[in-house]
Amino acid sequence: MKNETGIEHTAKTIDSEIMKNIMAEREKEIEDLAWEIFQMKLGISFKRELTAEEKLSITEKTEYDFYREEATKVWEKKQRALNNKKYPVIEVPADGRTGRMGGAYCLCFVYSKYNGNFVLKGYMREVEAYLKKNYTHYFYNLSLWYRGFNRDIWHFWKKDIGIWHPSLREKRKGKKIEVRPYWSGYREEYTEDEIKEMTLEFKRMPKRWIPEFDNF
């Protein structure tokens, strides 16, 4: 049997540590998702951050395993979505504030003019704040995950420009996705016909920034 050399032992030790870190990160993400699903399913929102002991008194119960199982399914679906895109991933840290408003966990697929395509992972409130602070000229898809299902929300970097997806019924009638100004914000500046001329239509949203978006 071949004796293990010093360099082989070191490499295996490093590889083992990397795997431990990956598994620890996976477990933390699943625990965070399970806690979110637990609160949303029961319709509760704690008025303050629970202490470690208070939280453990809930999560150590056998019944809580159901939420871990649901969270694991959501996590696995998100990983498949990330693997299909193959874009650089940036983790956006949570700001520590409690409350459900803006707190949904999401993958944010960003298509930017100056920085290419990339993915942000984190809670919706922090993700959108991070985008606004650090980038311009982009549009993005917020993929929100809950109970194993996801909802996609599209936004443009300028708040007065909207991305409008037709309903299933409208699709059947041939209506396409529209990228255009909000009617209310431009009502005094442009006529309805002028806004229609500014409207871009797509069967599917492009997966990159295009020159036509520079006109907004």
ChimeraX attribute file (.defattr): number of C-alpha atoms within 10 A of each C-alpha:
attribute: neighborCount
match mode: 1-to-1
recipient: residues
	/A:1	3
	/A:2	4
	/A:3	6
	/A:4	9
	/A:5	9
	/A:6	8
	/A:7	9
	/A:8	11
	/A:9	11
	/A:10	12
	/A:11	12
	/A:12	11
	/A:13	12
	/A:14	12
	/A:15	12
	/A:16	12
	/A:17	12
	/A:18	12
	/A:19	12
	/A:20	12
	/A:21	12
	/A:22	12
	/A:23	12
	/A:24	12
	/A:25	12
	/A:26	15
	/A:27	15
	/A:28	12
	/A:29	17
	/A:30	22
	/A:31	17
	/A:32	15
	/A:33	24
	/A:34	26
	/A:35	19
	/A:36	21
	/A:37	21
	/A:38	20
	/A:39	15
	/A:40	15
	/A:41	12
	/A:42	8
	/A:43	9
	/A:44	12
	/A:45	14
	/A:46	10
	/A:47	8
	/A:48	9
	/A:49	13
	/A:50	11
	/A:51	9
	/A:52	8
	/A:53	9
	/A:54	10
	/A:55	12
	/A:56	11
	/A:57	10
	/A:58	12
	/A:59	18
	/A:60	10
	/A:61	9
	/A:62	8
	/A:63	10
	/A:64	14
	/A:65	13
	/A:66	12
	/A:67	22
	/A:68	21
	/A:69	14
	/A:70	18
	/A:71	26
	/A:72	21
	/A:73	16
	/A:74	20
	/A:75	20
	/A:76	14
	/A:77	16
	/A:78	20
	/A:79	11
	/A:80	10
	/A:81	13
	/A:82	16
	/A:83	10
	/A:84	9
	/A:85	12
	/A:86	11
	/A:87	15
	/A:88	12
	/A:89	15
	/A:90	13
	/A:91	12
	/A:92	17
	/A:93	12
	/A:94	13
	/A:95	9
	/A:96	8
	/A:97	9
	/A:98	13
	/A:99	13
	/A:100	15
	/A:101	9
	/A:102	12
	/A:103	17
	/A:104	18
	/A:105	22
	/A:106	23
	/A:107	25
	/A:108	26
	/A:109	23
	/A:110	25
	/A:111	22
	/A:112	20
	/A:113	18
	/A:114	11
	/A:115	13
	/A:116	14
	/A:117	21
	/A:118	17
	/A:119	21
	/A:120	23
	/A:121	19
	/A:122	21
	/A:123	21
	/A:124	23
	/A:125	17
	/A:126	20
	/A:127	25
	/A:128	18
	/A:129	11
	/A:130	14
	/A:131	17
	/A:132	13
	/A:133	9
	/A:134	7
	/A:135	13
	/A:136	15
	/A:137	16
	/A:138	23
	/A:139	24
	/A:140	24
	/A:141	19
	/A:142	23
	/A:143	21
	/A:144	18
	/A:145	21
	/A:146	20
	/A:147	19
	/A:148	15
	/A:149	12
	/A:150	16
	/A:151	11
	/A:152	13
	/A:153	14
	/A:154	17
	/A:155	17
	/A:156	21
	/A:157	17
	/A:158	14
	/A:159	10
	/A:160	14
	/A:161	16
	/A:162	18
	/A:163	19
	/A:164	16
	/A:165	19
	/A:166	14
	/A:167	12
	/A:168	10
	/A:169	9
	/A:170	11
	/A:171	13
	/A:172	10
	/A:173	10
	/A:174	10
	/A:175	16
	/A:176	19
	/A:177	18
	/A:178	19
	/A:179	21
	/A:180	21
	/A:181	20
	/A:182	15
	/A:183	16
	/A:184	9
	/A:185	12
	/A:186	14
	/A:187	12
	/A:188	9
	/A:189	10
	/A:190	12
	/A:191	12
	/A:192	13
	/A:193	8
	/A:194	11
	/A:195	16
	/A:196	14
	/A:197	10
	/A:198	15
	/A:199	13
	/A:200	14
	/A:201	15
	/A:202	12
	/A:203	12
	/A:204	10
	/A:205	16
	/A:206	10
	/A:207	14
	/A:208	15
	/A:209	19
	/A:210	12
	/A:211	8
	/A:212	9
	/A:213	15
	/A:214	9
	/A:215	6
	/A:216	14
